[in-house]
Amino acid sequence: GNLMIKHKYPEFPSDIFILLETVGAQLIIVSQNNSEEKVDLVNFLSMDMKFKIIRAIVFHEISDSKVQLGTFKIMPRFENAHAYVNAGFLLNLDPDQNYRVNDAKLVYGGISSKTIHAINTEQFINGKEIFNNSTLQEIFKVLYDEIQPTYTPPESSAKFRKNLAVSLFYKFILSICPETLLSDANKSGGENLVRPISKSSQDFDTDEKLYPVSFPIPKIESKIQSSGKAEYIVDIPARNNELVATYLLADCMPLSKFTYDLTKAKEVKGFVGFVDKNDIPGTNVVSSKLFGANKDEPIFAADQVLYNGQPIGLVVAETQQAAEKALKLIEVKYTKQKVEKSRPCFDLKKAVNIQLKSQMDLNRKLEVIKDDCKVIKGDFFIGGQYHFTMETQVCICVPLDGDEMDVYASTQWMDLTQASIANALNVSQNKVNVYVKRIGGAYGSKISRATLVASACAVAAKKFDKPVRLLLSLTENMQMLGKRFPCLSNYQVSVNDKGAIQSLVNNCYEDYGAFSNEPNVGLIQRFFNSCYKSDEWKLYGNFENTDNPPNTYCRAPGSTEGVAMIESIMNHIAVELNLDYLQVRLENVDKLKNELLLKMIDTYNIRDKFSQRKAEFVKFNQENRWKKKGIAVSLMNYTLSPFGNFSVTISVYATDGTVAVSHGGIEVGQGINTKVAQVCAKVLDIPIEYITVKPSNSFNSPNGMVTGGSVTSEACCLAAVRACETLN
């Protein structure tokens, strides 16, 4: 099967193909009339395999001790991943002739669909003394010129894969080189990276007086989640008359106008209809300015496309297959519009440069510099980051009597979803019932982005007056939805000879994409100061609207960027002044506000441990040219501040004394249900087994806040305490 994938898709970096071709294996192919044919792997790729199968793989014995074999696979993860580059090398060496090469095979995958052997390099190597330094340099040059990777996003860059291909061959040479010809400093370059078995221990205090609070128990849902029995939205059984929707996404340059023709799509069996901006009973707005957006974002594109991947409409059909088939038959025509030279703009750095040319005051500089201080300048950049939730965006909308609608949405914020749908359908908010049992990961991607999907699904259900299910594929998820805000900063900092900051100016810019859904610059300003003395610091935050899909919160928004910025500055100071990394940080810590942090550093003897390990790594790095070790230390102060409204409803059943709880938080995998159950059991003084946590919904928890900021679990627990105390 793996070989047939390689046969159909020559660009597929098959590990099996690389290995078999390197050792000269052959395939026995059987045709329809039972005739057999023996072919090598390269010729197999060009064979017509219709009505033929691979019957056997033939290996030829290689018993010659002069033959050296090595295979490599470099991939994003340790397992379950295709290779960036994989390779197989086989050399027949004559040790009596200074290890002259009698035969060579260099086989590569992940370079291009046409590259299998490095033929020119194989020919050049033959007859050469492989462990001669000058010869090796010539070989590397020939190989570097021969390897020409194609760049097909989202694969890694061609430059990276070219260098990687050459490096793997060098690693192979180091691994087979006799010790008498190999320097000690180069030995580690030929060794495979071996990760020893990890081990760790955790010490934590527990107070039996608080049990079951603080008592370590498995998460309530752990058994059903690990067994696959936990129900997510996609697992909800389809209703008899349920329809399926799929997005028509814009595939053009931003700011283009568009028209579409449904004629061919309507011929597909099971096609029901199409939904666009004209079918919205209310307003074509997905997130209101009331929830922090600086301008309204449309549910469906209006007159022109604002970003590639923007939803134009929904294809609605009886089955997913029919919807996808009809989607492919829709003919969309795009018309480019005249725009200013700076548009479209997809790059934050370009957008910032454009802004700075027109508004020079956006780039502030140090005003006063002491004579005995050194000024350090630098730039810092964090790119976007996809969320990669296990569950993509999904929603089911079910129309009810009297303009009501039940909504099963994978959302972190029920209230925003409810308000946005009510606005789109032109109904009062109490007509929309939002239910969330659990969601399969969020990381910020299911706040405004989930509301975009839910609003579109609700419009489709309203138009056809039937339940509609909308589930995005991973491709759609990545194409139409944003990611972490790319962030750029340029800074100037003046420091004394100990690394203590005397003054600092940091200009920060963020790419919000086509719309500004969640304000993030303010969060960066809040977390940038971290645990340091910041009285003389000035941080200026700016956001840029580019032509990218609207970006959104992603895992610790604001704090990730803010802390990374200041920690990068601390590293820069340490390098410039040749000071210890930890000491520079301690020189700048606000000691009055961070007594606990300093106590932790002393309690765990971090100063001495860091210095000791750093000295060990310096010595190792001096003795090893290719394998290096590093160590880093970062300090951080994360300020927790509860915000928003969270409700808890508790019911006690008189017959058996059991309790049901529903809260306004969203179970995203963090264990919020378990925490709430423990708190209720403690305050009501009943066994935790008596408690069941019901799905969150907008009826029991109206006007709720988003689940995020690392405070929702504790806020819901506090609400549970107050409810239980009322019951008591």
C-alpha positions, 0 to 999 in steps of 0.5 A: 500500500505504501509503495502504491501511494508512492506510485500514484504520488511521486512526491510522497516521501515514502520511507519504505521506497527509500530503504528498498531502493537503497539496498537494491531490492526488486519487486515482482509484479503480477498482471491479470493473466498471471504473468510475472515481471521483476522490476527495480523500484525506479522503473516501478514508478513509471509502470502502468499498474492497472490490473497488476499487483505487487506479489513480492519484494526480492532482497539481494544478500549484501554480505560484503563487510566493505559495504556501509549502509545508513538511512535517515528520516528528519520529520516534525515529530518523533512519529506519525509524520512525513519526512522533511527529507529522508535518505538512504546511503550505501557505499562500497569502500576498499579499506586497502585503498584508503577507503576508495569508493567502488560503488555509491548510492545516494537516495533521497525523498522529500526533494521533488517528485523527480529526484530519487538518486543524486546521480551526478554525486554518485558518479563523482564519488566513485573512485574517490578516497571518501575520508579525505577532507579536500575530497569531501568538500568537493563532494559536498559542492557537487551534491549541493549543486545537484539537490534542487528541492521544489517548494510546495507550501506548507512544506518546509522551505527549499533552502532548509531541505537542500542544506538538510540533504547535504548535512545528512550525507555528511552525518553518514560519513562521520558515522562510518569513518574509522576512529583513527581518521576522526577527531574527537570534536567531530564524533558526536556529529555522526551519532544519532540523537538519543533521548533517555527515558524521561523521569520526573517527580511532583511535590504538592501540599494537600490539606485533608481538612479540605477534601475532596477539594485538593484531593487528587482524583481522575478527571470525571470525564477521563474514562469516557474520553480515553475510551472514545465514548465521550460525546462531542458535537459531531457525535450527536446523531443526525435528525431525520430531516437534518441537512448538511452545509459546507462553505464556499470560500473566496479563492482570490486576491483580497478586494476583488469583486465576485459573482457565482453561478449555481447552474451546474451545482443544482443538478447534483442529486441531494442539492438543497440550496445556497445561502449567502448575505441576501438570506440573512433576516437581520444584519450581516454581522458576526461580532458586535463592537460591544464585545471588543471588536473595532469594526463589524465583520460580515458573516458572508462576503458582501460586495467584495472579498476582503481576504482570501478564504472569506466565506461567500456562502454555504452549500446546503445538501442532504448529505456531506458528499452531495454538498462537497460535489455541488461545491466543486461545480459552482462557477465563481468569477472574480474581478480585480479592483484598482487599489493603492500600491501598498495593497494587498498587504500580507506581511506585518513588517511591510505594513509597519514600514508603510505606517511609519513612513506616514506616521513617524511618531509611531516609532518612539525612541529613548529621550534621555540617556545617562553618560555611563550607560550602554544603549542596546537596540534590537528587533523581536518577531513572533509569527502566526500560530495555528490552533490545531484543535482536535475538533475543528469548528462545528455547529448544529442548529435546530429550528423550533416553534415560535422562532426559537432555535436550539444551537449546539456550538463548539464555542468558548463564549455562549453569550457572544454566540447567542447574541450574534445569532439573534442579531443575524436572525433578527430575533430577541436573544431569549429565542436562541438556546445555546448548549455546550456539553464539551468541546475538543480543544479551543486555545482561543480559536472558538471565541469570535471564530466559532461565532462566525460559523454558528451564525452562518449555520443558524441562517441556513437553518432559518432559511430552510426551516430544518436542522443544519449541521456545519462541520469544517474540514481542517483545510477549511479551518486553516484557510478561513480562520485566523491564527495567533497575532503575528507580533513585531517590536523594535526596542531601545534600552539603556543599561549600566555595567551590571545589566540593570535597565535605566530606561527602555522604549519598546514599540510593539505592532500586531497583525490583526488581519482584516478585522480586529476581533479581540483586542490583544495589544493591551494584554501585551502591555499588561504582561510585558512588565512581568516581574521587573522594575518598569517605572522607566519603561515605555511600551507603545502598542499598535495594531495593523489591519492587513489583508490576512484572515482575521487573526484571533487569540491563541493560547496565552494571548498577550502574555506569550508575546509580552513575556517573550519580548522582555525575556528576549531583551534580557537575553540581548543585554546579557549577550552584549555585556557578557553577563550571566543570563540569570544575574541580569534578570535578578538585577532588574527584578522588582524586589518589593513586588516579587518576594515570593519569586525571589524566595522560590529562586533561593529555596530551589537553589536555582542560582547555583544549579544554573551556574553549575549546569551552564559550566558543564554545557560550556565544557561540552560545547567546547569539546563537541563541534556538531552536537551542542547543549544549551540551558535557559532561564526565564522569569515570569509574573502572570497576574490573575484577575477574575473578570466577567459573569459566571453562573452556577445552577444547583438542583438537589433531588429529594428522593435520593439526595443526589445533586445536579450542577450546571455552570457557565464555564465551558469544558475544553479539557481543563477539568472544570467539571471535576473542580466544580464537583469537588467544591460542591461535594465539600460545601454540601458535605456529600460524597462526590459520587452524588454529583452530576455535572450537566452541559452548560447552556445559555438558560441556566447561565445567561450573560456569561463571560468567555472561558479563558484567561486561566480564571474560569474554573476558579470563578465557577467554583466560587459561584458554586460555593455561594450557591451551595452556601445558600442551599445549606 
